[in-house]
Amino acid sequence: MDAGIGQFIPLILIFVIFYFFLIRPQQKKVKEHKLMVEGLKRGDKVITTGGIVG
């Protein structure tokens, strides 16, 4: 029984590392982007990723 649990520990460890290095930072970027877009109002100057100024 203990050997079965021991096999899952590396898998769980990989998932935790994956979460902290990939998923969590992406969620933070999405949240910051949402706040920035919500803060925009008509007439604000913006530059798109493609370089269009408007």
LUMLUMDREN-2810 file (N, C-alpha, C; in Angstrom, 1 decimal):
<atoms>
<atom><aa>M</aa><ch>A</ch><at>N</at><xx>0.8</xx><yy>-1.2</yy><zz>0.0</zz></atom>
<atom><aa>M</aa><ch>A</ch><at>CA</at><xx>0.0</xx><yy>0.0</yy><zz>0.0</zz></atom>
<atom><aa>M</aa><ch>A</ch><at>C</at><xx>0.9</xx><yy>1.3</yy><zz>0.0</zz></atom>
<atom><aa>D</aa><ch>A</ch><at>N</at><xx>1.9</xx><yy>1.3</yy><zz>0.8</zz></atom>
<atom><aa>D</aa><ch>A</ch><at>CA</at><xx>2.8</xx><yy>2.5</yy><zz>0.9</zz></atom>
<atom><aa>D</aa><ch>A</ch><at>C</at><xx>3.5</xx><yy>2.7</yy><zz>-0.5</zz></atom>
<atom><aa>A</aa><ch>A</ch><at>N</at><xx>3.9</xx><yy>1.6</yy><zz>-1.2</zz></atom>
<atom><aa>A</aa><ch>A</ch><at>CA</at><xx>4.5</xx><yy>1.8</yy><zz>-2.4</zz></atom>
<atom><aa>A</aa><ch>A</ch><at>C</at><xx>3.6</xx><yy>2.4</yy><zz>-3.5</zz></atom>
<atom><aa>G</aa><ch>A</ch><at>N</at><xx>2.3</xx><yy>2.2</yy><zz>-3.4</zz></atom>
<atom><aa>G</aa><ch>A</ch><at>CA</at><xx>1.4</xx><yy>2.8</yy><zz>-4.3</zz></atom>
<atom><aa>G</aa><ch>A</ch><at>C</at><xx>1.3</xx><yy>4.3</yy><zz>-4.1</zz></atom>
<atom><aa>I</aa><ch>A</ch><at>N</at><xx>1.3</xx><yy>4.8</yy><zz>-2.9</zz></atom>
<atom><aa>I</aa><ch>A</ch><at>CA</at><xx>1.3</xx><yy>6.2</yy><zz>-2.6</zz></atom>
<atom><aa>I</aa><ch>A</ch><at>C</at><xx>2.6</xx><yy>6.8</yy><zz>-3.0</zz></atom>
<atom><aa>G</aa><ch>A</ch><at>N</at><xx>3.7</xx><yy>6.1</yy><zz>-2.8</zz></atom>
<atom><aa>G</aa><ch>A</ch><at>CA</at><xx>5.0</xx><yy>6.6</yy><zz>-3.2</zz></atom>
<atom><aa>G</aa><ch>A</ch><at>C</at><xx>5.2</xx><yy>6.9</yy><zz>-4.7</zz></atom>
<atom><aa>Q</aa><ch>A</ch><at>N</at><xx>4.5</xx><yy>6.1</yy><zz>-5.5</zz></atom>
<atom><aa>Q</aa><ch>A</ch><at>CA</at><xx>4.5</xx><yy>6.3</yy><zz>-6.9</zz></atom>
<atom><aa>Q</aa><ch>A</ch><at>C</at><xx>3.8</xx><yy>7.6</yy><zz>-7.3</zz></atom>
<atom><aa>F</aa><ch>A</ch><at>N</at><xx>2.9</xx><yy>8.1</yy><zz>-6.6</zz></atom>
<atom><aa>F</aa><ch>A</ch><at>CA</at><xx>2.1</xx><yy>9.3</yy><zz>-6.9</zz></atom>
<atom><aa>F</aa><ch>A</ch><at>C</at><xx>2.8</xx><yy>10.6</yy><zz>-6.4</zz></atom>
<atom><aa>I</aa><ch>A</ch><at>N</at><xx>3.7</xx><yy>10.5</yy><zz>-5.5</zz></atom>
<atom><aa>I</aa><ch>A</ch><at>CA</at><xx>4.4</xx><yy>11.7</yy><zz>-5.0</zz></atom>
<atom><aa>I</aa><ch>A</ch><at>C</at><xx>5.1</xx><yy>12.5</yy><zz>-6.1</zz></atom>
<atom><aa>P</aa><ch>A</ch><at>N</at><xx>5.9</xx><yy>11.8</yy><zz>-6.9</zz></atom>
<atom><aa>P</aa><ch>A</ch><at>CA</at><xx>6.6</xx><yy>12.6</yy><zz>-8.0</zz></atom>
<atom><aa>P</aa><ch>A</ch><at>C</at><xx>5.6</xx><yy>13.3</yy><zz>-8.9</zz></atom>
<atom><aa>L</aa><ch>A</ch><at>N</at><xx>4.5</xx><yy>12.6</yy><zz>-9.2</zz></atom>
<atom><aa>L</aa><ch>A</ch><at>CA</at><xx>3.5</xx><yy>13.1</yy><zz>-10.1</zz></atom>
<atom><aa>L</aa><ch>A</ch><at>C</at><xx>2.8</xx><yy>14.3</yy><zz>-9.5</zz></atom>
<atom><aa>I</aa><ch>A</ch><at>N</at><xx>2.5</xx><yy>14.3</yy><zz>-8.2</zz></atom>
<atom><aa>I</aa><ch>A</ch><at>CA</at><xx>1.9</xx><yy>15.4</yy><zz>-7.5</zz></atom>
<atom><aa>I</aa><ch>A</ch><at>C</at><xx>2.9</xx><yy>16.6</yy><zz>-7.4</zz></atom>
<atom><aa>L</aa><ch>A</ch><at>N</at><xx>4.2</xx><yy>16.2</yy><zz>-7.2</zz></atom>
<atom><aa>L</aa><ch>A</ch><at>CA</at><xx>5.2</xx><yy>17.3</yy><zz>-7.1</zz></atom>
<atom><aa>L</aa><ch>A</ch><at>C</at><xx>5.4</xx><yy>18.0</yy><zz>-8.5</zz></atom>
<atom><aa>I</aa><ch>A</ch><at>N</at><xx>5.3</xx><yy>17.3</yy><zz>-9.6</zz></atom>
<atom><aa>I</aa><ch>A</ch><at>CA</at><xx>5.4</xx><yy>17.9</yy><zz>-10.9</zz></atom>
<atom><aa>I</aa><ch>A</ch><at>C</at><xx>4.2</xx><yy>18.8</yy><zz>-11.1</zz></atom>
<atom><aa>F</aa><ch>A</ch><at>N</at><xx>3.0</xx><yy>18.3</yy><zz>-10.7</zz></atom>
<atom><aa>F</aa><ch>A</ch><at>CA</at><xx>1.8</xx><yy>19.2</yy><zz>-10.9</zz></atom>
<atom><aa>F</aa><ch>A</ch><at>C</at><xx>1.9</xx><yy>20.5</yy><zz>-10.1</zz></atom>
<atom><aa>V</aa><ch>A</ch><at>N</at><xx>2.4</xx><yy>20.4</yy><zz>-8.9</zz></atom>
<atom><aa>V</aa><ch>A</ch><at>CA</at><xx>2.6</xx><yy>21.6</yy><zz>-8.0</zz></atom>
<atom><aa>V</aa><ch>A</ch><at>C</at><xx>3.6</xx><yy>22.6</yy><zz>-8.7</zz></atom>
<atom><aa>I</aa><ch>A</ch><at>N</at><xx>4.7</xx><yy>22.0</yy><zz>-9.1</zz></atom>
<atom><aa>I</aa><ch>A</ch><at>CA</at><xx>5.7</xx><yy>22.9</yy><zz>-9.8</zz></atom>
<atom><aa>I</aa><ch>A</ch><at>C</at><xx>5.1</xx><yy>23.5</yy><zz>-11.1</zz></atom>
<atom><aa>F</aa><ch>A</ch><at>N</at><xx>4.4</xx><yy>22.7</yy><zz>-11.9</zz></atom>
<atom><aa>F</aa><ch>A</ch><at>CA</at><xx>3.7</xx><yy>23.2</yy><zz>-13.1</zz></atom>
<atom><aa>F</aa><ch>A</ch><at>C</at><xx>2.7</xx><yy>24.3</yy><zz>-12.7</zz></atom>
<atom><aa>Y</aa><ch>A</ch><at>N</at><xx>2.0</xx><yy>24.2</yy><zz>-11.7</zz></atom>
<atom><aa>Y</aa><ch>A</ch><at>CA</at><xx>1.0</xx><yy>25.2</yy><zz>-11.3</zz></atom>
<atom><aa>Y</aa><ch>A</ch><at>C</at><xx>1.7</xx><yy>26.5</yy><zz>-10.9</zz></atom>
<atom><aa>F</aa><ch>A</ch><at>N</at><xx>2.7</xx><yy>26.4</yy><zz>-10.1</zz></atom>
<atom><aa>F</aa><ch>A</ch><at>CA</at><xx>3.4</xx><yy>27.7</yy><zz>-9.6</zz></atom>
<atom><aa>F</aa><ch>A</ch><at>C</at><xx>4.2</xx><yy>28.4</yy><zz>-10.7</zz></atom>
<atom><aa>F</aa><ch>A</ch><at>N</at><xx>4.7</xx><yy>27.6</yy><zz>-11.7</zz></atom>
<atom><aa>F</aa><ch>A</ch><at>CA</at><xx>5.6</xx><yy>28.3</yy><zz>-12.7</zz></atom>
<atom><aa>F</aa><ch>A</ch><at>C</at><xx>4.8</xx><yy>28.6</yy><zz>-14.0</zz></atom>
<atom><aa>L</aa><ch>A</ch><at>N</at><xx>3.7</xx><yy>28.0</yy><zz>-14.2</zz></atom>
<atom><aa>L</aa><ch>A</ch><at>CA</at><xx>3.0</xx><yy>28.2</yy><zz>-15.5</zz></atom>
<atom><aa>L</aa><ch>A</ch><at>C</at><xx>1.5</xx><yy>28.8</yy><zz>-15.3</zz></atom>
<atom><aa>I</aa><ch>A</ch><at>N</at><xx>0.7</xx><yy>28.1</yy><zz>-14.5</zz></atom>
<atom><aa>I</aa><ch>A</ch><at>CA</at><xx>-0.7</xx><yy>28.4</yy><zz>-14.4</zz></atom>
<atom><aa>I</aa><ch>A</ch><at>C</at><xx>-0.9</xx><yy>29.7</yy><zz>-13.6</zz></atom>
<atom><aa>R</aa><ch>A</ch><at>N</at><xx>-0.3</xx><yy>29.8</yy><zz>-12.5</zz></atom>
<atom><aa>R</aa><ch>A</ch><at>CA</at><xx>-0.5</xx><yy>31.0</yy><zz>-11.6</zz></atom>
<atom><aa>R</aa><ch>A</ch><at>C</at><xx>0.0</xx><yy>32.3</yy><zz>-12.2</zz></atom>
<atom><aa>P</aa><ch>A</ch><at>N</at><xx>1.2</xx><yy>32.3</yy><zz>-12.8</zz></atom>
<atom><aa>P</aa><ch>A</ch><at>CA</at><xx>1.6</xx><yy>33.6</yy><zz>-13.5</zz></atom>
<atom><aa>P</aa><ch>A</ch><at>C</at><xx>0.6</xx><yy>34.0</yy><zz>-14.6</zz></atom>
<atom><aa>Q</aa><ch>A</ch><at>N</at><xx>0.1</xx><yy>33.0</yy><zz>-15.3</zz></atom>
<atom><aa>Q</aa><ch>A</ch><at>CA</at><xx>-0.8</xx><yy>33.3</yy><zz>-16.4</zz></atom>
<atom><aa>Q</aa><ch>A</ch><at>C</at><xx>-2.1</xx><yy>33.9</yy><zz>-15.9</zz></atom>
<atom><aa>Q</aa><ch>A</ch><at>N</at><xx>-2.6</xx><yy>33.4</yy><zz>-14.8</zz></atom>
<atom><aa>Q</aa><ch>A</ch><at>CA</at><xx>-3.8</xx><yy>33.9</yy><zz>-14.2</zz></atom>
<atom><aa>Q</aa><ch>A</ch><at>C</at><xx>-3.6</xx><yy>35.3</yy><zz>-13.7</zz></atom>
<atom><aa>K</aa><ch>A</ch><at>N</at><xx>-2.4</xx><yy>35.6</yy><zz>-13.2</zz></atom>
<atom><aa>K</aa><ch>A</ch><at>CA</at><xx>-2.1</xx><yy>37.0</yy><zz>-12.8</zz></atom>
<atom><aa>K</aa><ch>A</ch><at>C</at><xx>-2.1</xx><yy>38.0</yy><zz>-14.0</zz></atom>
<atom><aa>K</aa><ch>A</ch><at>N</at><xx>-1.5</xx><yy>37.5</yy><zz>-15.1</zz></atom>
<atom><aa>K</aa><ch>A</ch><at>CA</at><xx>-1.5</xx><yy>38.4</yy><zz>-16.3</zz></atom>
<atom><aa>K</aa><ch>A</ch><at>C</at><xx>-2.9</xx><yy>38.6</yy><zz>-16.8</zz></atom>
<atom><aa>V</aa><ch>A</ch><at>N</at><xx>-3.7</xx><yy>37.6</yy><zz>-16.8</zz></atom>
<atom><aa>V</aa><ch>A</ch><at>CA</at><xx>-5.1</xx><yy>37.8</yy><zz>-17.3</zz></atom>
<atom><aa>V</aa><ch>A</ch><at>C</at><xx>-5.9</xx><yy>38.8</yy><zz>-16.4</zz></atom>
<atom><aa>K</aa><ch>A</ch><at>N</at><xx>-5.7</xx><yy>38.7</yy><zz>-15.1</zz></atom>
<atom><aa>K</aa><ch>A</ch><at>CA</at><xx>-6.3</xx><yy>39.6</yy><zz>-14.1</zz></atom>
<atom><aa>K</aa><ch>A</ch><at>C</at><xx>-5.9</xx><yy>41.0</yy><zz>-14.3</zz></atom>
<atom><aa>E</aa><ch>A</ch><at>N</at><xx>-4.5</xx><yy>41.2</yy><zz>-14.5</zz></atom>
<atom><aa>E</aa><ch>A</ch><at>CA</at><xx>-4.0</xx><yy>42.6</yy><zz>-14.8</zz></atom>
<atom><aa>E</aa><ch>A</ch><at>C</at><xx>-4.5</xx><yy>43.1</yy><zz>-16.1</zz></atom>
<atom><aa>H</aa><ch>A</ch><at>N</at><xx>-4.6</xx><yy>42.3</yy><zz>-17.1</zz></atom>
<atom><aa>H</aa><ch>A</ch><at>CA</at><xx>-5.1</xx><yy>42.8</yy><zz>-18.4</zz></atom>
<atom><aa>H</aa><ch>A</ch><at>C</at><xx>-6.6</xx><yy>43.2</yy><zz>-18.3</zz></atom>
<atom><aa>K</aa><ch>A</ch><at>N</at><xx>-7.4</xx><yy>42.4</yy><zz>-17.6</zz></atom>
<atom><aa>K</aa><ch>A</ch><at>CA</at><xx>-8.8</xx><yy>42.7</yy><zz>-17.4</zz></atom>
<atom><aa>K</aa><ch>A</ch><at>C</at><xx>-9.0</xx><yy>44.0</yy><zz>-16.7</zz></atom>
<atom><aa>L</aa><ch>A</ch><at>N</at><xx>-8.2</xx><yy>44.2</yy><zz>-15.6</zz></atom>
<atom><aa>L</aa><ch>A</ch><at>CA</at><xx>-8.3</xx><yy>45.5</yy><zz>-14.9</zz></atom>
<atom><aa>L</aa><ch>A</ch><at>C</at><xx>-7.9</xx><yy>46.7</yy><zz>-15.8</zz></atom>
<atom><aa>M</aa><ch>A</ch><at>N</at><xx>-6.9</xx><yy>46.5</yy><zz>-16.6</zz></atom>
<atom><aa>M</aa><ch>A</ch><at>CA</at><xx>-6.4</xx><yy>47.6</yy><zz>-17.5</zz></atom>
<atom><aa>M</aa><ch>A</ch><at>C</at><xx>-7.5</xx><yy>47.9</yy><zz>-18.6</zz></atom>
<atom><aa>V</aa><ch>A</ch><at>N</at><xx>-8.1</xx><yy>46.9</yy><zz>-19.1</zz></atom>
<atom><aa>V</aa><ch>A</ch><at>CA</at><xx>-9.2</xx><yy>47.1</yy><zz>-20.1</zz></atom>
<atom><aa>V</aa><ch>A</ch><at>C</at><xx>-10.4</xx><yy>47.7</yy><zz>-19.5</zz></atom>
<atom><aa>E</aa><ch>A</ch><at>N</at><xx>-10.8</xx><yy>47.3</yy><zz>-18.3</zz></atom>
<atom><aa>E</aa><ch>A</ch><at>CA</at><xx>-11.9</xx><yy>47.9</yy><zz>-17.6</zz></atom>
<atom><aa>E</aa><ch>A</ch><at>C</at><xx>-11.7</xx><yy>49.4</yy><zz>-17.3</zz></atom>
<atom><aa>G</aa><ch>A</ch><at>N</at><xx>-10.4</xx><yy>49.7</yy><zz>-17.1</zz></atom>
<atom><aa>G</aa><ch>A</ch><at>CA</at><xx>-10.0</xx><yy>51.1</yy><zz>-16.8</zz></atom>
<atom><aa>G</aa><ch>A</ch><at>C</at><xx>-10.0</xx><yy>52.0</yy><zz>-18.0</zz></atom>
<atom><aa>L</aa><ch>A</ch><at>N</at><xx>-10.1</xx><yy>51.5</yy><zz>-19.2</zz></atom>
<atom><aa>L</aa><ch>A</ch><at>CA</at><xx>-10.1</xx><yy>52.3</yy><zz>-20.4</zz></atom>
<atom><aa>L</aa><ch>A</ch><at>C</at><xx>-11.4</xx><yy>53.0</yy><zz>-20.5</zz></atom>
<atom><aa>K</aa><ch>A</ch><at>N</at><xx>-11.4</xx><yy>54.2</yy><zz>-21.0</zz></atom>
<atom><aa>K</aa><ch>A</ch><at>CA</at><xx>-12.6</xx><yy>55.0</yy><zz>-21.3</zz></atom>
<atom><aa>K</aa><ch>A</ch><at>C</at><xx>-12.5</xx><yy>55.6</yy><zz>-22.7</zz></atom>
<atom><aa>R</aa><ch>A</ch><at>N</at><xx>-13.6</xx><yy>56.0</yy><zz>-23.2</zz></atom>
<atom><aa>R</aa><ch>A</ch><at>CA</at><xx>-13.7</xx><yy>56.6</yy><zz>-24.5</zz></atom>
<atom><aa>R</aa><ch>A</ch><at>C</at><xx>-12.7</xx><yy>57.8</yy><zz>-24.6</zz></atom>
<atom><aa>G</aa><ch>A</ch><at>N</at><xx>-11.9</xx><yy>57.8</yy><zz>-25.7</zz></atom>
<atom><aa>G</aa><ch>A</ch><at>CA</at><xx>-11.0</xx><yy>58.9</yy><zz>-25.9</zz></atom>
<atom><aa>G</aa><ch>A</ch><at>C</at><xx>-9.6</xx><yy>58.6</yy><zz>-25.4</zz></atom>
<atom><aa>D</aa><ch>A</ch><at>N</at><xx>-9.3</xx><yy>57.5</yy><zz>-24.7</zz></atom>
<atom><aa>D</aa><ch>A</ch><at>CA</at><xx>-8.0</xx><yy>57.2</yy><zz>-24.2</zz></atom>
<atom><aa>D</aa><ch>A</ch><at>C</at><xx>-7.1</xx><yy>56.8</yy><zz>-25.4</zz></atom>
<atom><aa>K</aa><ch>A</ch><at>N</at><xx>-5.9</xx><yy>57.2</yy><zz>-25.4</zz></atom>
<atom><aa>K</aa><ch>A</ch><at>CA</at><xx>-4.9</xx><yy>56.8</yy><zz>-26.4</zz></atom>
<atom><aa>K</aa><ch>A</ch><at>C</at><xx>-4.4</xx><yy>55.4</yy><zz>-26.1</zz></atom>
<atom><aa>V</aa><ch>A</ch><at>N</at><xx>-4.5</xx><yy>54.5</yy><zz>-27.1</zz></atom>
<atom><aa>V</aa><ch>A</ch><at>CA</at><xx>-4.0</xx><yy>53.1</yy><zz>-27.0</zz></atom>
<atom><aa>V</aa><ch>A</ch><at>C</at><xx>-3.1</xx><yy>52.8</yy><zz>-28.2</zz></atom>
<atom><aa>I</aa><ch>A</ch><at>N</at><xx>-2.2</xx><yy>51.8</yy><zz>-28.0</zz></atom>
<atom><aa>I</aa><ch>A</ch><at>CA</at><xx>-1.4</xx><yy>51.3</yy><zz>-29.1</zz></atom>
<atom><aa>I</aa><ch>A</ch><at>C</at><xx>-1.6</xx><yy>49.8</yy><zz>-29.1</zz></atom>
<atom><aa>T</aa><ch>A</ch><at>N</at><xx>-2.1</xx><yy>49.2</yy><zz>-30.2</zz></atom>
<atom><aa>T</aa><ch>A</ch><at>CA</at><xx>-2.3</xx><yy>47.7</yy><zz>-30.2</zz></atom>
<atom><aa>T</aa><ch>A</ch><at>C</at><xx>-1.0</xx><yy>47.0</yy><zz>-30.4</zz></atom>
<atom><aa>T</aa><ch>A</ch><at>N</at><xx>-1.0</xx><yy>45.7</yy><zz>-30.2</zz></atom>
<atom><aa>T</aa><ch>A</ch><at>CA</at><xx>0.2</xx><yy>44.9</yy><zz>-30.4</zz></atom>
<atom><aa>T</aa><ch>A</ch><at>C</at><xx>0.7</xx><yy>45.0</yy><zz>-31.8</zz></atom>
<atom><aa>G</aa><ch>A</ch><at>N</at><xx>-0.2</xx><yy>45.2</yy><zz>-32.8</zz></atom>
<atom><aa>G</aa><ch>A</ch><at>CA</at><xx>0.2</xx><yy>45.4</yy><zz>-34.2</zz></atom>
<atom><aa>G</aa><ch>A</ch><at>C</at><xx>0.8</xx><yy>46.8</yy><zz>-34.5</zz></atom>
<atom><aa>G</aa><ch>A</ch><at>N</at><xx>0.7</xx><yy>47.7</yy><zz>-33.5</zz></atom>
<atom><aa>G</aa><ch>A</ch><at>CA</at><xx>1.3</xx><yy>49.0</yy><zz>-33.7</zz></atom>
<atom><aa>G</aa><ch>A</ch><at>C</at><xx>0.3</xx><yy>50.1</yy><zz>-34.1</zz></atom>
<atom><aa>I</aa><ch>A</ch><at>N</at><xx>-1.0</xx><yy>49.7</yy><zz>-34.2</zz></atom>
<atom><aa>I</aa><ch>A</ch><at>CA</at><xx>-2.0</xx><yy>50.7</yy><zz>-34.6</zz></atom>
<atom><aa>I</aa><ch>A</ch><at>C</at><xx>-2.2</xx><yy>51.7</yy><zz>-33.4</zz></atom>
<atom><aa>V</aa><ch>A</ch><at>N</at><xx>-2.2</xx><yy>53.0</yy><zz>-33.7</zz></atom>
<atom><aa>V</aa><ch>A</ch><at>CA</at><xx>-2.4</xx><yy>54.0</yy><zz>-32.6</zz></atom>
<atom><aa>V</aa><ch>A</ch><at>C</at><xx>-3.8</xx><yy>54.5</yy><zz>-32.8</zz></atom>
<atom><aa>G</aa><ch>A</ch><at>N</at><xx>-4.5</xx><yy>54.5</yy><zz>-31.7</zz></atom>
<atom><aa>G</aa><ch>A</ch><at>CA</at><xx>-5.9</xx><yy>55.0</yy><zz>-31.7</zz></atom>
<atom><aa>G</aa><ch>A</ch><at>C</at><xx>-6.4</xx><yy>55.5</yy><zz>-30.4</zz></atom>
</atoms>
